Structures are given as structure tokens and as C-alpha cells.
Amino acid sequence: MRAATRQLASWLFATALLSTAQAKPNSTYTNPILPGFHPDPSCIFVPDWDDTFFCASSSFNAFPGIPLHASKDLQNWKLIDHVLNRREQLPRLAETNRSTSGIWAPSIRYDERAKTFWLVTTLVDDDRPEDDPSRWDNIIFKSKNPYNPAAWTKAVHFDFQGYDTSPFWDVDGKTYIVGAHAWRVSPGIMLAEANLDTGRLGPWKTIWEGTGGSAPEGPHIYRKDGWYYILVAEGGTGIDHMVTMGRSKSLHGPYVSNPANPVLTNANTTEYFQTVGHADLFQDPSNNWWGVALSTRAGPAYLNFPMVRETVLVPVTWEKGRFPVWSQVRGAMSGWAMPKATTNIPGAGPFITEGDEIDFEPGTELPAHFTHWRYPIPESYTVSPRGKPNTLRLQPSKLNLTALNGNYAGPTGQTFVGRRQQDTLFTFSVDVDFSPDGGSRSLESEAGVSAFLTQNHHLDLGIVMLPASRSTGAFPGAELDLASRDSSELIPQFRFRGASYVPVPADVVVPVPSSWLGKPLRLEIRASNATHFAFSAGPAGAMSQMRTLLEASNDAVSWGFTGVLLGAYCTSNGNSGTTPAYISRWRYTPQGQFRD
């Protein structure tokens, strides 16, 4: 109750300051600014690069990794590239075990003296013990040109038994890294002098332990008005998540906690936006302050949130000699007047609000926002192969989307490519041309679409070669007639199945209607409300014949650190099938956002 009272007082104070301090009218905007799988945001404003804002976010096992978005107005955000875009930069991402492993919490900063972008982050092997130093592989990337993927260097590694590392340059020209020590071993925020080019460090020193909340992490340091301010997240990344701050006259401490902590949280509220935390601060061209944080659109029930942790923006009032005051995170916001709206931003990817109409034209590559789980096998993905223009050929992987044990996939990988769910309501669909020969080698050969969160959380609708006896019913509107078939005969069937830590619907297996055999089929995943996905199938080019096989709760893919990817896969399910699938008419249509 005390925390809620402090939060209300802080919000009222911020509202009053915003209403009196602005020379221009307030702006209105909506959250999230980066919807979908965009957690742990770190953002900067760089006047040297045409007054542009840049934001990086965590990617865990996804590749390309560490998406980088740019905006000139804080409203129109474009994916310009990925910091981790080549296997040679960080080969060990291929070896991660567990869905919560991979790239955690990047921190992006710009060194005005060297005209260089730096990104510091941690590759986490989350399956290893907390007290095993090899669990934490802290790394540094740099670039002179954020719009050129090739300009991002290979990772430089440095030793630290912790994570969420972030660079800081002091006024004396020295460079430091601040990070969160492994909190289950010894919680605390630590600082060391650093050479970012080599990864060499001075001794680590604990400078703050937070306010007593669990898991103090995500630290950043800012210098303002002769004070050093430290910002951290506490409470874990669930519904108790919060942002706290301290300050000191010395970089090395001691830091005194802000009496108004937590400065930002939606814990113990009924707000739709929950889990608010892991924040960063930056200024705009008018020297107004803004904060970004992660948040989950779940409401206090915390049950249905397939986009999981997204990036939100809040106005911040930071008067001289005082702690900053943050506005509360909501879907509809009022804040400082924003820069003039513009979409004049270079870069390879789409704006965050765009849908997909992708036809895999000859001479093109996979779009910049397409995503794999760990490193792909390049030969498994071919755009417009000979004889099949305007398709994406997927060669089957031995492993399916669950892979070896729901956590590990080994060196052979999984044939899957997707894009982030970025809207509460959407329709995702593709045409699938997949015709195994029906011989014994094609048993369990499968191609389809998935709402994929992790290897142990996904909902799939596929076309799969199975014995006729495996049918659980007939395709909606058709009759089940297996009397004329050998029950062991392999036939193309639609199959829905799911994997999750919570109950999922039983498998649905229905024969593909005989009049559709040998022809491309259309598979669709649709969210018509905030809680369920509908899985539908039909013949390509005949929308009137599409039928819904079932609706499944999205609570099965509402979990963890990442966010749903919607995409296509091809697998032999551990068998001998080698038939590729040809994907075409890839469509993702945004149909609405829920913000309250």
C-alpha cells in the first residue's frame, strides 16, 4: 500500500510539472511504441546522426539478434538492422540450451568523442548453475554506421559473473562498465573501469544493492548537475517488476536511494500494462527527458499475453538537483511535445506498424524482420528456386519445433522462419505446396504454420503424412470415409498440436479432402480476440472454402521472456523424409491493438 501511495504521489507530481513546464502543447501517443517481442529496451538520442533516436532490445535465441530500431519523432519506428547479423560475430549462440538462454538486455550508447556506437550485452547459458561463471558471457559490439549491418564488429568478450552490463563515460575521459552481479549468488550492482576495444577490466566494486527488492538488475548510470544517478530494475521481470533509483556525488558511491522509490511500476494496480520495469533514460532535441521500459499487456490476471514483454515510452520530468519523476505507463499517454513527424529513415526493415504482403520475388532475399530460432542452415531457405518462382523453399529439418527436449536443438537446427506478432488482433496466412510421395520414407513429413514462443511453447497447424488410422475426425464440412483405404496407408492430413507448460487442446488430425490433394493449400492463424487463436485451412485461392479446425487459448504461448513468432516450418519429425515445402503469398494483416 505504501508503494502504491508513493507511486500515486509521483504520478500526480509529474502530471503537474508536465502541465506547467511545457512551452508547447502536450503530445498524445499510444503504447507500446515497439509492440511484440521487444523486451529490455535501451534507447539513445544521437544529434550527430540527424537527430535520430535508436533503440535496441533483447533477442534471446532469436536470429538475427538484437534488433535496432530508429525514429526521428518517437512515433514512427523503423527496424534498421540487427546488431547480431552474422554467425561469425558470436558462434556460441548456436549452442545455447534452454529457451531463456541467449542475448539478454543490450545497452546501446554513442561515444561522441570517437563517433562510435557501442552495444554491451550478455550471452547467457541459462541451463548452467548460477554460481558457474561460464553461465555469463559478457560481450561488446561496436559500429561506426548503425544502418550498415556489416559495420557491427565481432563480439569482444570480458569477464563478469553477472549480466545486464552497460557502458558509461565519466567526465575525466575514463570508461566504465556497470552490471548486475548474479543475484542468487550475491545481489548487487558492480562497476569496473573498462577498455571497450579489448575487454580488459579493472577490479569490480559493488556500488549499490538496490532498495531490497529481489534481483537488482538492468543498471544504467547518468551524470547530471554534478550528481551520478543509478537506475536499476528490481522485483524480477513479473508482476512485481519496478524501477528504482539512487544517486551519489561520486561515481563509486555511496549511492543514496530515492525516497520516492519505486520511480516506475504498475505492481499492485489493475492497469492493463503490467510487469513495468527494466528502463532507460534519454533526451530529445528540445532537451526534454523520456524513459523507456518493458511492459506486458496482461492485466493483473497475467494469463493471456502472447506478445509478452514489449517496449513502452513515458515522459519524465527531471529538474535540476532532483531525482527524475516518471509518468505512469498506460496505453494512452500525454507527454512532452514530440519532434515533427517524419518517416525519412534509412534502413532495411519495415516500420513497426506495417504488415506483410510478401511474394518472394526472384532476386530478393528474406525480409530483414524475418526471424529464426538460433542460426539457420542457409541451404534450407531458398527464395524463388528454379522452377518455383515466387515461393520460399523450405528444406525439412530432422528436428521439429520442439527439437531434442524442448530446450536444445544441436548443430542441425530447425527449419522455421517467422515474424513477430505485433498486434492484438491479426491474420497470418501462407500458401503451402507440399506433396510427399506417400512412401514409407515420408512418414511424419510435415510442413505448416506455427504460433511459436519457444521450443517448449508453440501451437502448430501442419500438413503431415500419417496413417489413415490416425485420423481423429473429418475436415469440417466433409465426411470421414476411410473404408476404402488401408488403415496403414500414409495420407496427407491436417494436424493441430501444441506444446506448453499448461494444458493444450488434444491433437486434431483430419484428412485433407480428396479434391484438394496435389494442390497448394492455405493455412491461417487468426487472433479475433485477446485470448484465443483460430487455426484454419483450405485450398489456396478459395477463401470461401477455408474452415476453422479449432480455436486454442493463447495462454499456452503466454510465458517467459520472448514473444510469439508467426511463421512457417518444415520437418521430417526425426524420420527420413526429404520433401521440401514451397511457401508463397505470405500475409500478416494487423487488425487492432488493445491498450486498456
C-alpha positions in Angstrom: 0.0 0.0 0.0 2.9 2.4 0.9 4.5 1.7 -2.6 1.1 2.4 -4.3 0.7 5.7 -2.4 4.3 6.8 -3.3 3.6 5.8 -6.9 0.3 7.9 -7.0 2.1 10.9 -5.5 4.9 10.7 -8.0 2.4 10.4 -10.9 0.4 13.5 -9.7 3.7 15.5 -9.3 4.8 14.5 -12.8 1.4 15.4 -14.3 1.5 18.8 -12.6 5.0 19.5 -13.8 4.2 18.4 -17.4 1.2 20.7 -17.5 3.1 23.8 -16.3 6.6 23.4 -17.6 5.9 22.9 -21.3 6.1 25.8 -23.7 4.4 23.7 -26.4 1.1 21.8 -26.1 1.3 18.3 -24.8 1.6 15.5 -27.3 -0.6 12.4 -27.2 0.6 9.0 -28.2 0.0 5.3 -27.5 1.9 2.5 -26.0 3.6 0.2 -26.8 5.9 2.0 -29.2 7.6 -1.3 -30.1 4.8 -3.9 -29.8 5.6 -7.6 -29.7 8.8 -9.4 -28.8 10.9 -6.2 -27.9 11.9 -6.5 -24.2 14.6 -4.8 -22.2 14.8 -1.6 -24.2 17.9 0.6 -24.3 17.5 3.9 -26.2 19.6 6.9 -27.1 19.3 10.2 -28.9 22.1 11.0 -31.3 22.3 14.5 -32.8 25.3 13.5 -34.9 23.1 11.2 -36.8 20.5 13.7 -38.0 18.8 14.0 -34.6 17.8 10.3 -34.6 16.7 8.1 -31.7 18.0 4.5 -31.6 16.5 1.6 -29.5 18.0 -1.9 -29.0 16.2 -4.8 -27.4 16.8 -8.3 -26.2 16.6 -11.3 -28.6 17.5 -14.4 -26.5 17.8 -17.3 -29.0 16.3 -15.5 -32.0 18.4 -14.7 -35.0 19.1 -12.2 -36.4 19.7 -10.9 -32.9 19.5 -7.6 -31.1 17.0 -5.7 -33.3 17.8 -2.0 -33.7 15.0 0.5 -34.4 15.3 4.1 -35.3 13.0 7.1 -35.2 13.2 10.9 -35.7 9.9 11.6 -34.0 9.4 9.0 -31.3 6.3 7.9 -33.1 7.4 6.2 -36.3 9.9 3.4 -35.5 11.7 1.5 -38.3 13.8 -1.7 -38.0 17.1 -0.5 -39.5 19.1 -3.7 -38.9 20.3 -6.2 -36.3 23.5 -5.8 -34.3 24.0 -9.6 -34.3 23.5 -10.4 -38.0 26.3 -12.9 -38.9 27.2 -16.2 -37.3 30.9 -15.3 -37.2 30.1 -12.4 -34.8 29.1 -14.8 -32.0 29.3 -18.5 -32.9 28.2 -19.7 -29.5 24.6 -18.6 -30.0 24.2 -21.9 -31.9 25.0 -23.9 -28.7 22.5 -22.3 -26.2 20.4 -24.7 -24.2 17.0 -23.6 -22.8 14.5 -21.2 -24.1 15.5 -18.5 -21.6 19.1 -18.5 -22.8 20.7 -16.3 -25.4 21.1 -12.5 -25.6 19.9 -10.6 -22.5 19.4 -6.9 -22.1 21.6 -5.0 -24.6 22.7 -1.5 -23.7 23.4 0.9 -26.6 25.4 4.0 -26.2 27.1 6.6 -28.5 30.6 7.9 -27.8 30.6 11.5 -29.2 34.4 11.7 -29.0 35.0 8.6 -31.1 31.9 8.9 -33.2 31.2 5.3 -32.4 28.1 3.3 -31.4 28.8 0.7 -28.6 26.5 -2.1 -27.6 27.2 -4.2 -24.5 25.2 -7.2 -23.6 25.3 -10.8 -22.2 25.0 -14.2 -23.8 23.5 -16.3 -21.0 23.6 -20.1 -20.8 20.6 -20.2 -18.5 20.9 -24.0 -18.0 24.1 -23.7 -16.1 24.3 -23.1 -12.3 24.1 -19.6 -11.0 27.5 -19.9 -9.4 29.1 -21.1 -12.6 31.0 -18.1 -14.0 30.7 -19.7 -17.5 26.9 -19.1 -17.3 27.6 -15.4 -18.2 29.4 -14.5 -21.4 29.5 -10.7 -21.4 30.3 -9.1 -24.8 30.8 -5.9 -26.7 30.0 -4.8 -30.2 30.8 -1.5 -31.9 29.9 0.2 -35.2 30.6 3.5 -37.0 27.4 3.1 -39.0 24.3 1.7 -37.4 22.5 1.4 -40.7 25.1 -1.0 -42.1 24.8 -4.5 -40.6 28.3 -5.4 -41.8 29.7 -2.5 -39.8 28.9 -4.2 -36.5 32.0 -6.0 -35.2 32.6 -9.5 -33.9 31.9 -9.8 -30.2 34.7 -8.8 -27.8 34.4 -10.8 -24.6 35.0 -9.8 -21.0 34.8 -11.5 -17.6 31.9 -10.7 -15.2 29.9 -13.1 -13.1 26.6 -11.3 -13.9 24.6 -9.7 -16.7 22.8 -6.6 -17.9 26.1 -4.8 -18.5 26.2 -1.2 -19.6 28.9 1.3 -20.6 29.5 4.7 -19.0 32.0 7.5 -19.8 32.9 9.8 -17.0 33.9 13.5 -17.3 37.6 12.6 -16.8 37.6 10.5 -20.0 37.6 7.2 -18.3 35.3 4.4 -19.5 33.4 2.1 -17.1 31.0 -0.9 -17.3 28.3 -1.3 -14.7 26.5 -4.6 -14.4 24.2 -6.7 -12.2 26.0 -9.5 -10.3 24.4 -12.9 -10.3 21.7 -12.1 -7.8 21.2 -15.6 -6.4 24.9 -15.7 -5.6 25.3 -12.2 -4.2 22.9 -9.4 -5.4 24.3 -6.1 -6.1 25.3 -3.6 -8.8 29.0 -3.6 -9.7 31.3 -1.2 -11.5 34.7 -1.6 -13.2 36.9 0.6 -15.4 37.0 -0.9 -18.9 38.7 -0.8 -22.2 35.8 -1.5 -24.6 38.1 -2.3 -27.5 39.9 -5.1 -25.7 37.5 -6.2 -23.0 40.2 -5.6 -20.3 38.8 -4.5 -17.0 39.9 -3.1 -13.7 38.7 -4.6 -10.4 34.9 -4.9 -9.8 33.4 -3.0 -7.0 29.9 -3.1 -5.6 28.4 0.4 -5.7 24.7 -0.2 -4.8 22.5 -3.1 -3.7 19.2 -1.5 -4.7 16.3 -1.0 -2.3 15.8 -4.5 -1.1 13.7 -5.8 -3.9 14.7 -9.2 -5.5 17.0 -9.3 -8.5 18.5 -5.8 -8.7 19.5 -5.7 -12.4 19.4 -3.7 -15.6 21.6 -0.9 -14.3 22.4 2.4 -16.1 24.4 5.4 -14.8 23.7 9.0 -15.8 25.6 12.2 -14.8 23.5 15.3 -14.3 24.0 18.6 -12.3 27.1 17.2 -10.5 25.3 14.0 -9.4 25.7 10.4 -10.6 22.3 8.8 -10.8 21.9 5.0 -10.9 18.8 3.3 -12.3 18.0 -0.3 -11.8 15.2 -2.8 -12.1 14.0 -4.8 -9.1 11.4 -7.4 -8.2 12.0 -9.8 -11.1 10.5 -9.4 -14.5 7.0 -10.5 -13.5 4.1 -8.6 -11.9 6.3 -7.2 -9.1 8.7 -5.6 -11.5 9.7 -2.0 -10.7 12.3 0.7 -11.4 14.3 2.3 -8.6 17.0 5.0 -8.5 19.8 6.2 -6.3 22.4 9.0 -6.5 25.8 9.9 -5.3 28.3 12.7 -5.7 30.9 10.1 -6.6 30.7 7.6 -9.4 31.9 4.9 -7.0 29.3 5.7 -4.4 27.9 5.5 -1.8 24.5 5.9 -3.6 21.5 7.1 -1.6 18.1 5.7 -2.5 15.4 8.0 -3.9 12.8 8.4 -1.1 10.1 8.1 -3.7 11.2 4.7 -5.0 10.0 2.9 -6.9 10.0 5.6 -9.5 8.1 3.5 -12.0 5.9 0.4 -11.6 2.4 -0.9 -12.2 2.7 -3.5 -9.5 -0.4 -3.8 -7.2 -2.6 -2.0 -9.7 -5.4 -3.0 -12.1 -3.6 -1.5 -15.1 -3.6 -3.4 -18.4 0.1 -2.8 -18.7 1.9 -4.9 -16.1 5.5 -6.0 -15.4 6.8 -2.5 -16.0 10.5 -2.3 -15.4 14.0 -2.5 -17.0 14.2 1.1 -18.0 16.4 3.6 -19.7 16.5 7.5 -19.9 17.3 9.8 -22.8 16.6 13.3 -24.0 15.0 14.7 -27.2 16.1 17.7 -29.4 14.3 20.0 -27.0 16.2 18.6 -24.0 13.0 17.0 -22.6 13.5 13.7 -20.9 11.9 10.4 -21.8 12.0 7.0 -20.4 11.5 3.6 -22.0 10.7 0.3 -20.2 9.4 -3.1 -20.8 5.8 -4.0 -20.1 3.4 -6.8 -20.7 -0.2 -6.2 -21.8 -1.7 -8.8 -19.4 -3.8 -7.0 -16.8 -3.5 -8.2 -13.2 -4.8 -11.7 -14.1 -1.5 -12.2 -16.0 -2.8 -15.1 -18.1 -3.2 -14.1 -21.8 -0.2 -12.1 -23.2 1.3 -13.8 -26.3 3.4 -10.7 -27.2 4.9 -10.9 -23.7 7.4 -8.1 -23.0 7.1 -5.0 -25.2 8.7 -1.5 -25.2 6.8 1.4 -23.8 7.6 5.1 -23.6 6.9 7.6 -20.8 7.6 11.3 -20.3 9.9 12.1 -17.5 10.4 15.4 -15.6 13.9 15.9 -14.3 14.5 19.2 -12.6 18.0 20.4 -11.6 19.3 18.8 -8.5 16.3 16.5 -8.1 15.5 12.9 -8.9 13.5 12.4 -12.1 9.8 11.9 -11.9 8.3 9.4 -14.3 4.7 9.3 -15.6 2.7 6.1 -15.1 2.7 3.6 -18.0 -0.7 3.4 -19.8 -1.9 2.7 -23.3 -3.0 6.3 -24.0 -0.3 8.8 -22.9 0.2 12.5 -22.8 3.7 13.9 -22.7 6.2 16.5 -24.0 5.7 17.9 -27.5 7.3 15.5 -29.8 9.5 16.3 -32.8 7.8 16.8 -36.1 6.5 13.5 -37.6 8.6 12.0 -40.4 9.3 8.6 -41.9 12.5 9.7 -43.6 14.7 7.0 -42.1 17.0 4.7 -44.0 17.4 1.0 -43.2 16.5 -2.4 -44.4 13.4 -3.2 -42.4 9.8 -2.2 -42.1 8.2 0.3 -39.8 6.8 -1.3 -36.7 3.2 -0.9 -37.6 3.5 -2.5 -41.1 2.0 -5.8 -42.1 3.4 -8.3 -44.6 2.5 -8.9 -48.3 5.5 -10.9 -49.3 5.6 -12.9 -52.6 9.3 -14.0 -52.6 10.0 -12.4 -56.0 13.1 -13.7 -57.9 16.2 -11.8 -57.0 15.0 -10.9 -53.5 16.2 -12.1 -50.0 14.3 -12.9 -46.9 13.0 -9.6 -45.4 15.0 -8.0 -42.6 12.4 -8.7 -40.0 12.1 -12.4 -40.7 13.4 -14.4 -37.7 14.8 -17.8 -37.0 15.4 -19.7 -33.7 19.2 -19.7 -33.4 21.3 -19.8 -36.5 19.6 -21.1 -39.6 21.1 -23.6 -42.1 21.3 -21.2 -45.1 20.7 -24.0 -47.7 17.3 -24.7 -46.0 15.8 -21.5 -47.3 15.7 -20.6 -51.0 13.8 -17.6 -52.4 12.3 -18.3 -55.9 14.1 -21.6 -56.6 14.4 -22.7 -60.2 11.0 -23.9 -61.4 9.2 -22.4 -58.5 9.3 -18.6 -58.8 7.6 -16.5 -56.1 8.0 -19.2 -53.4 10.2 -19.8 -50.5 11.6 -23.3 -50.5 12.0 -24.9 -47.1 14.1 -28.0 -46.8 13.0 -30.2 -43.9 15.0 -30.4 -40.8 15.2 -33.7 -38.9 14.1 -31.8 -35.8 10.6 -30.4 -35.3 9.9 -27.2 -33.4 10.2 -28.9 -30.0 13.6 -30.3 -31.2 15.6 -32.6 -28.9 14.0 -31.8 -25.5 12.2 -28.5 -25.8 15.4 -26.7 -24.9 18.2 -27.7 -27.2 18.5 -28.2 -31.0 22.0 -29.2 -31.7 24.0 -28.2 -34.8 21.5 -29.3 -37.4 18.9 -26.7 -36.5 15.2 -26.3 -37.1 13.7 -25.2 -40.4 11.5 -22.4 -39.2 11.2 -18.7 -40.2 8.7 -16.3 -38.7 7.9 -12.7 -37.9 6.8 -11.2 -34.6 3.2 -10.9 -33.6 2.9 -7.2 -33.1 -0.9 -6.7 -32.9 -3.5 -8.0 -30.5 -5.7 -8.8 -33.5 -4.2 -10.1 -36.7 -4.5 -12.7 -39.5 -1.4 -14.6 -40.6 -1.6 -16.9 -43.6 0.5 -18.6 -46.2 0.0 -21.0 -49.2 1.8 -24.3 -48.7 2.7 -26.5 -51.7 3.8 -29.8 -50.1 3.4 -33.2 -51.8 5.4 -36.1 -50.3 5.1 -39.3 -52.4 3.4 -41.3 -49.7 6.1 -43.9 -49.5 7.3 -45.2 -46.1 10.1 -42.6 -46.0 7.5 -39.8 -45.9 6.0 -40.9 -42.6 5.6 -37.8 -40.4 6.9 -35.5 -43.1 5.3 -32.2 -42.2 5.0 -28.5 -43.3 2.9 -25.9 -41.7 2.5 -22.7 -39.7 3.1 -22.0 -36.0 2.5 -19.6 -33.3 5.9 -20.1 -31.8 7.1 -18.7 -28.5 9.9 -21.2 -27.6 10.7 -24.8 -28.3 8.5 -25.8 -25.4 5.7 -23.4 -26.1 4.2 -23.5 -29.6 0.9 -24.1 -31.4 1.2 -25.7 -34.8 -1.1 -26.4 -37.8 0.6 -28.6 -40.3 0.1 -30.8 -43.4 1.6 -34.2 -42.4 1.8 -37.6 -43.8 0.2 -40.0 -41.4 -1.5 -43.4 -41.5 -5.2 -43.1 -42.2 -5.9 -44.8 -38.9 -4.5 -41.7 -37.0 -7.4 -39.5 -38.1 -9.4 -38.1 -35.2 -12.3 -36.9 -37.4 -13.3 -35.4 -40.7 -12.3 -32.0 -42.1 -15.2 -29.6 -41.1 -18.0 -29.9 -43.7 -16.5 -33.2 -45.1 -17.3 -36.8 -44.4 -14.8 -39.2 -43.0 -14.6 -42.1 -45.4 -11.7 -44.5 -44.7 -13.5 -47.7 -45.6 -11.8 -47.8 -49.0 -8.3 -47.2 -47.5 -5.8 -49.4 -45.9 -5.6 -48.1 -42.3 -1.8 -48.1 -42.5 -1.7 -46.1 -45.8 0.1 -42.7 -45.4 -2.2 -39.9 -46.5 -1.9 -36.1 -46.2 -3.7 -34.9 -43.0 -4.1 -31.6 -41.4 -2.8 -31.8 -37.8 -3.0 -29.3 -35.0 -0.9 -30.0 -32.0 0.7 -27.9 -29.3 3.4 -27.9 -26.6 3.3 -25.8 -23.4 3.8 -25.9 -19.6 0.0 -25.5 -19.4 -2.7 -27.8 -20.9 -3.2 -27.5 -24.6 -6.0 -28.9 -26.8 -5.8 -32.6 -27.8 -4.3 -33.2 -31.2 -6.7 -32.7 -34.1 -5.9 -34.9 -37.2 -8.2 -34.8 -40.2 -7.6 -36.0 -43.8 -7.1 -33.3 -46.5 -10.2 -33.5 -48.7 -9.5 -35.6 -51.7 -10.4 -32.8 -54.2 -7.6 -30.7 -52.7 -4.8 -33.3 -53.0 -1.8 -32.4 -55.1 -2.7 -28.7 -54.9 -1.4 -25.8 -52.8 -3.2 -25.3 -49.5 -3.7 -22.2 -47.4 -3.0 -22.3 -43.7 -4.1 -19.5 -41.4 -3.7 -18.3 -37.8 -6.0 -15.6 -36.7 -6.5 -13.7 -33.4 -10.0 -12.3 -33.3 -9.8 -11.5 -29.6 -7.2 -11.1 -26.9 -7.4 -14.7 -25.6 -7.6 -17.2 -28.5 -6.0 -18.1 -31.8 -8.1 -19.7 -34.6 -6.4 -22.2 -36.8 -7.9 -22.6 -40.3 -7.2 -24.4 -43.6 -8.5 -24.6 -47.1 -7.5 -24.7 -50.7 -5.2 -21.9 -51.9 -7.1 -19.3 -53.9 -10.6 -20.2 -52.5 -11.2 -18.2 -49.3 -14.9 -19.3 -49.3 -13.7 -22.9 -48.6 -11.5 -22.1 -45.6 -12.6 -23.8 -42.4 -11.6 -23.4 -38.8 -10.3 -26.6 -37.3 -10.3 -25.3 -33.7 -9.6 -22.3 -31.5 -6.9 -22.5 -28.9 -6.3 -20.3 -25.9 -3.1 -18.3 -26.2 -2.3 -18.9 -22.6 -0.2 -21.8 -23.9 2.2 -19.2 -25.5 2.0 -16.5 -22.8 5.1 -17.2 -20.8 8.7 -16.2 -20.2 10.9 -13.6 -21.8 10.3 -13.6 -25.5 7.1 -13.2 -27.6 5.2 -15.1 -30.2 6.7 -15.5 -33.7 4.2 -16.4 -36.5 5.9 -18.4 -39.2 6.3 -21.5 -41.4 8.2 -24.7 -40.8 9.2 -27.9 -42.5 10.3 -31.1 -40.7 10.7 -34.9 -41.1 9.9 -35.2 -37.4 13.0 -37.4 -36.9 12.2 -39.6 -39.8 13.7 -40.0 -43.4 11.5 -37.6 -45.4 13.3 -35.1 -47.7 10.4 -33.4 -49.5 10.7 -29.6 -49.3 7.8 -27.3 -48.8 7.1 -24.2 -51.0 5.7 -21.3 -49.2 4.0 -18.4 -51.1 1.6 -15.5 -50.6 2.9 -14.7 -47.1 0.5 -12.3 -45.4 0.4 -10.7 -42.0 -2.5 -8.3 -41.6 -2.7 -6.1 -38.5 -6.3 -5.8 -37.3 -6.2 -3.9 -34.0 -4.4 -3.2 -30.8 -5.8 -3.5 -27.3 -4.4 -0.9 -24.9 -6.7 -0.9 -21.9 
